[in-house]
């Protein structure tokens, strides 16, 4: 089988936050994957493919937008089960992604029940297929990378929360950086093998750094001091539920491993704060947390009318006497 070269992650210009978030998810898949938000043409799939090269299997699997549940989880042949006394399993996308990267483009356009199922398997690392009393279980440990363009529809908050980390890409790239991006893309397109060879040393260093961080991870404690600081900041940020606390702590530990440190420090907690909080704040688009004079690590919370607010929120306005109050309709899902 001929190996098709992919654009190396080490050669990607800019997008430093996203590259870091992807590496952290590869170091500890229990973080729960990465949701990338941004407009078209921001190299989201290029970055996801580049991440696969840092994993042992190098496996990169894409979930088609129109995929059915059977295509996702796999199927069981009942005739074979009755005739041969065993379940004959045809693997789906989840089985093929085991050990690698599962890339879901435009995840916000998938049916909610498929997204829910996908996130369940990503969290557990196991896929269970059942049909008419026959079942089959297999490993499905992968780094989940989802992308979405918010202009084309949002994910329900319950599904947003279940993605471990969230990174938003800004489409307004400076001219000098844009030129560098285009030049590298042209060089890759004209001669992929030569381009990848030129970047192999940097790519190998990145690969080794991720591997060493994975080996170091278990030796770094999820200590009470780091947890106390994170829970205080989650409370101050006004996030719902407890998943933010857990993801933030795991991501901070992965960042410590990435640095080569033996313990979680304030540097690690601060480095991953926005990844863990951005999509979990009420209103989702609230400003980034900032340190306040009131105490180390305190988060700035948005006022009720700050930011974009929840779906369907409208700014307060005066109504003339006797005017009929129109109730805004909720935005329809695409």
C-alpha positions as CSV (number, residue, x, y, z in Angstrom):
1,X,0.0,0.0,0.0
2,X,1.4,3.4,-1.0
3,X,1.7,5.9,1.8
4,X,0.1,9.2,1.0
5,X,2.1,12.1,2.5
6,X,0.2,14.5,4.8
7,X,1.2,18.0,5.6
8,X,3.3,17.8,8.8
9,X,1.9,19.3,11.9
10,X,5.4,20.8,12.7
11,X,5.2,22.8,9.4
12,X,1.9,24.5,10.1
13,X,2.3,28.2,10.5
14,X,0.7,29.8,13.6
15,X,-2.4,28.1,15.2
16,X,-0.2,27.6,18.3
17,X,-3.2,27.2,20.7
18,X,-4.8,24.6,18.5
19,X,-1.6,22.7,18.0
20,X,-1.1,22.6,21.8
21,X,-4.7,21.5,22.5
22,X,-4.3,18.7,19.9
23,X,-1.1,17.5,21.5
24,X,-2.6,17.5,24.9
25,X,-5.5,15.4,23.7
26,X,-3.1,13.0,22.2
27,X,-1.1,12.8,25.4
28,X,-4.2,12.0,27.4
29,X,-7.2,10.8,25.3
30,X,-9.3,10.8,28.5
31,X,-9.5,14.6,28.2
32,X,-12.2,14.0,25.7
33,X,-11.0,15.3,22.4
34,X,-11.0,18.8,20.8
35,X,-13.8,20.8,19.3
36,X,-12.4,23.3,16.7
37,X,-14.6,26.3,15.8
38,X,-13.8,28.6,12.9
39,X,-14.7,29.5,9.3
40,X,-13.9,27.5,6.2
41,X,-10.3,27.5,4.9
42,X,-8.6,27.5,8.3
43,X,-6.7,24.2,7.8
44,X,-8.7,22.4,10.4
45,X,-8.5,19.0,8.6
46,X,-4.8,19.6,7.9
47,X,-4.0,20.0,11.6
48,X,-6.1,16.9,12.5
49,X,-4.3,14.8,9.9
50,X,-1.0,16.1,11.2
51,X,-1.9,15.0,14.7
52,X,-2.4,11.4,13.5
53,X,1.3,11.2,12.5
54,X,2.2,11.8,16.2
55,X,0.4,8.6,17.3
56,X,1.8,5.1,17.2
57,X,-0.7,3.8,14.7
58,X,-0.8,6.9,12.5
59,X,-4.5,6.0,11.8
60,X,-6.7,8.8,10.6
61,X,-10.4,8.1,10.0
62,X,-13.1,10.6,8.8
63,X,-16.8,10.2,9.7
64,X,-18.8,11.1,6.6
65,X,-21.5,13.8,7.2
66,X,-24.3,11.5,6.0
67,X,-23.2,8.5,8.0
68,X,-25.8,6.2,9.5
69,X,-25.7,4.7,13.0
70,X,-24.7,1.4,11.5
71,X,-21.9,3.0,9.6
72,X,-20.6,4.5,12.8
73,X,-20.9,1.6,15.3
74,X,-20.7,-1.4,12.9
75,X,-23.2,-4.2,12.2
76,X,-23.9,-7.8,13.5
77,X,-24.8,-10.6,11.0
78,X,-27.6,-12.5,12.7
79,X,-27.7,-15.2,10.1
80,X,-24.1,-16.0,10.8
81,X,-24.7,-16.0,14.6
82,X,-27.6,-18.5,14.2
83,X,-25.8,-20.8,11.8
84,X,-22.3,-20.7,13.3
85,X,-23.1,-20.0,16.9
86,X,-21.0,-16.8,17.0
87,X,-21.6,-13.1,16.2
88,X,-20.0,-12.0,12.9
89,X,-19.2,-8.3,13.3
90,X,-18.6,-5.9,10.4
91,X,-16.5,-3.0,11.9
92,X,-17.7,0.5,11.6
93,X,-15.9,3.9,11.7
94,X,-15.4,3.6,15.5
95,X,-13.5,0.3,15.2
96,X,-11.4,1.6,12.3
97,X,-10.4,4.6,14.3
98,X,-9.1,2.6,17.3
99,X,-5.6,3.8,18.2
100,X,-5.7,6.8,16.0
101,X,-7.6,10.0,15.2
102,X,-11.4,10.2,14.5
103,X,-12.1,13.4,12.6
104,X,-15.7,14.6,12.4
105,X,-16.1,17.6,10.1
106,X,-19.1,19.9,10.7
107,X,-20.1,17.9,13.8
108,X,-22.8,20.5,14.5
109,X,-24.7,19.2,11.4
110,X,-24.8,15.6,12.5
111,X,-28.0,14.3,14.2
112,X,-27.9,14.8,17.9
113,X,-28.2,11.1,18.7
114,X,-25.2,10.3,16.6
115,X,-23.1,13.0,18.3
116,X,-24.3,11.7,21.7
117,X,-23.3,8.1,20.8
118,X,-19.9,9.2,19.4
119,X,-19.1,11.1,22.6
120,X,-20.1,8.2,24.8
121,X,-17.7,5.9,23.0
122,X,-14.9,8.5,23.0
123,X,-15.3,8.8,26.8
124,X,-15.4,5.1,27.5
125,X,-13.0,3.8,24.9
126,X,-15.3,0.9,24.2
127,X,-18.0,0.3,21.6
128,X,-20.8,-2.1,22.4
129,X,-23.1,-3.3,19.5
130,X,-26.3,-5.1,20.4
131,X,-29.0,-6.6,18.2
132,X,-31.7,-9.0,19.1
133,X,-30.0,-10.3,22.2
134,X,-26.6,-10.7,20.5
135,X,-23.8,-8.3,21.4
136,X,-20.2,-7.5,20.4
137,X,-17.7,-5.3,22.3
138,X,-14.5,-3.9,21.0
139,X,-11.9,-1.3,21.8
140,X,-12.4,2.2,20.4
141,X,-9.7,4.4,21.9
142,X,-9.1,7.4,19.7
143,X,-8.5,11.1,19.8
144,X,-11.7,12.7,18.8
145,X,-11.4,15.9,16.7
146,X,-14.6,17.7,15.8
147,X,-15.0,20.9,13.7
148,X,-17.8,23.3,13.2
149,X,-18.6,26.7,11.7
150,X,-20.9,28.4,14.2
151,X,-22.5,30.4,11.4
152,X,-23.9,27.1,10.1
153,X,-25.6,26.1,13.4
154,X,-24.7,25.5,17.0
155,X,-24.4,22.3,19.0
156,X,-26.7,21.9,21.9
157,X,-25.0,23.0,25.2
158,X,-25.3,19.4,26.5
159,X,-23.2,18.2,23.6
160,X,-20.8,21.1,23.6
161,X,-20.0,20.3,27.3
162,X,-19.0,16.8,26.5
163,X,-16.1,17.8,24.2
164,X,-13.0,18.0,26.4
165,X,-11.3,21.1,24.9
166,X,-12.5,23.9,22.7
167,X,-10.4,26.2,20.4
168,X,-11.7,29.0,18.2
169,X,-9.7,30.0,15.1
170,X,-9.7,33.6,14.0
171,X,-10.1,33.9,10.2
172,X,-8.3,37.3,10.1
173,X,-4.7,36.2,9.6
174,X,-2.1,39.0,9.2
175,X,-0.7,39.4,5.6
176,X,2.8,38.2,6.4
177,X,1.6,35.1,8.1
178,X,-0.9,34.5,5.2
179,X,1.9,34.7,2.7
180,X,4.0,32.2,4.7
181,X,1.0,29.8,4.9
182,X,0.4,29.9,1.1
183,X,4.1,29.5,0.3
184,X,4.4,26.3,2.4
185,X,1.2,25.0,0.9
186,X,2.5,25.6,-2.6
187,X,5.8,23.9,-1.7
188,X,4.0,20.9,-0.3
189,X,1.6,20.6,-3.3
190,X,4.4,20.7,-5.8
191,X,6.5,18.0,-4.2
192,X,5.0,16.4,-1.0
193,X,7.8,13.9,-0.5
194,X,10.6,16.5,-0.6
195,X,8.6,18.8,1.7
196,X,7.9,16.1,4.3
197,X,11.6,15.1,4.2
198,X,12.7,18.6,4.9
199,X,10.4,18.8,7.9
200,X,11.0,15.2,9.2
201,X,13.5,16.2,11.8
202,X,11.1,18.7,13.4
203,X,8.2,16.2,13.0
204,X,10.2,13.5,14.7
205,X,11.1,15.8,17.6
206,X,7.4,16.6,18.0
207,X,6.5,12.9,17.9
208,X,9.1,12.0,20.5
209,X,8.0,14.8,22.8
210,X,4.4,13.5,22.7
211,X,5.6,10.0,23.4
212,X,7.7,11.0,26.3
213,X,4.8,13.1,27.7
214,X,2.5,10.0,27.5
215,X,5.1,7.9,29.4
216,X,5.5,10.6,32.0
217,X,1.8,11.3,32.5
218,X,0.9,8.5,35.0
219,X,3.7,9.8,37.3
220,X,2.2,13.2,37.7
221,X,-0.3,13.5,40.5
222,X,-3.8,15.0,40.1
223,X,-3.1,16.8,43.4
224,X,-5.5,18.5,45.8
225,X,-3.8,21.9,45.5
226,X,-4.3,22.1,41.7
227,X,-7.8,20.7,42.1
228,X,-8.7,23.4,44.7
229,X,-7.5,26.2,42.5
230,X,-9.4,24.8,39.5
231,X,-12.7,24.3,41.3
232,X,-12.5,27.9,42.7
233,X,-12.0,29.2,39.2
234,X,-14.7,27.1,37.6
235,X,-17.1,28.4,40.3
236,X,-16.0,32.0,39.6
237,X,-16.5,31.5,35.9
238,X,-20.1,30.3,36.4
239,X,-19.8,27.1,34.5
240,X,-22.6,24.5,34.8
241,X,-21.8,21.0,36.0
242,X,-18.5,19.5,37.0
243,X,-17.0,18.3,33.7
244,X,-15.0,21.5,33.3
245,X,-13.2,20.8,36.6
246,X,-12.2,17.3,35.6
247,X,-11.2,18.2,32.1
248,X,-9.2,21.2,33.3
249,X,-7.3,19.1,35.8
250,X,-6.5,16.4,33.3
251,X,-5.4,18.9,30.7
252,X,-3.2,20.7,33.2
253,X,-1.5,17.4,34.0
254,X,-1.0,16.7,30.3
255,X,0.5,20.1,30.0
256,X,2.9,19.4,32.8
257,X,3.9,16.2,31.1
258,X,4.3,18.2,27.8
259,X,6.7,20.5,29.6
260,X,8.6,17.7,31.2
261,X,7.6,18.7,34.7
262,X,7.1,16.3,37.6
263,X,4.0,18.2,39.1
264,X,1.2,20.5,38.0
265,X,1.9,24.2,38.6
266,X,0.1,27.4,38.1
267,X,1.7,27.7,34.7
268,X,0.0,24.5,33.6
269,X,-3.4,25.5,35.0
270,X,-3.3,28.9,33.3
271,X,-2.1,27.5,30.0
272,X,-5.2,25.3,29.5
273,X,-7.8,27.4,31.2
274,X,-9.4,28.8,28.1
275,X,-9.5,25.4,26.4
276,X,-11.6,24.0,29.2
277,X,-13.8,27.0,29.9
278,X,-14.6,28.6,26.6
279,X,-17.5,26.4,25.5
280,X,-18.8,25.8,29.0
281,X,-19.5,29.4,30.0
282,X,-23.1,30.5,29.9
283,X,-23.5,32.3,26.6
284,X,-20.5,30.4,25.2
285,X,-19.1,33.6,23.6
286,X,-18.3,35.4,26.9
287,X,-14.8,37.1,27.1
288,X,-11.8,35.1,28.2
289,X,-11.2,34.8,32.0
290,X,-8.9,37.3,33.5
291,X,-7.0,37.5,36.7
292,X,-8.6,40.0,39.2
293,X,-7.1,41.9,42.1
294,X,-9.5,40.1,44.4
295,X,-7.5,36.9,44.4
296,X,-5.2,34.6,42.4
297,X,-6.9,32.8,39.7
298,X,-10.3,34.5,40.1
299,X,-12.3,34.5,36.9
300,X,-14.2,37.5,35.5
301,X,-17.8,36.6,35.0
302,X,-20.0,38.3,32.4
303,X,-22.8,40.6,33.5
304,X,-26.3,39.4,32.5
305,X,-26.4,41.6,29.3
306,X,-22.7,41.1,28.4
307,X,-21.8,39.1,25.3
308,X,-24.3,37.4,23.1
309,X,-26.1,35.6,25.8
310,X,-28.1,32.4,25.5
311,X,-29.9,31.4,22.3
312,X,-32.9,33.7,21.7
313,X,-31.9,36.3,24.2
314,X,-32.7,39.9,23.1
315,X,-31.5,43.1,24.7
316,X,-34.1,44.8,26.9
317,X,-36.1,47.6,25.3
318,X,-38.9,49.9,26.3
319,X,-42.3,49.1,24.9
320,X,-44.9,51.8,24.3
321,X,-48.1,51.7,26.4
322,X,-50.5,49.1,25.1
323,X,-48.0,47.6,22.6
324,X,-48.2,43.9,22.1
325,X,-45.2,42.1,23.4
326,X,-43.8,39.8,20.6
327,X,-42.1,36.7,21.9
328,X,-39.0,35.9,19.8
329,X,-39.0,32.5,18.3
330,X,-36.0,30.2,19.0
331,X,-33.6,29.9,16.1
332,X,-34.4,26.8,14.0
333,X,-31.7,24.2,13.8
334,X,-30.3,23.7,10.3
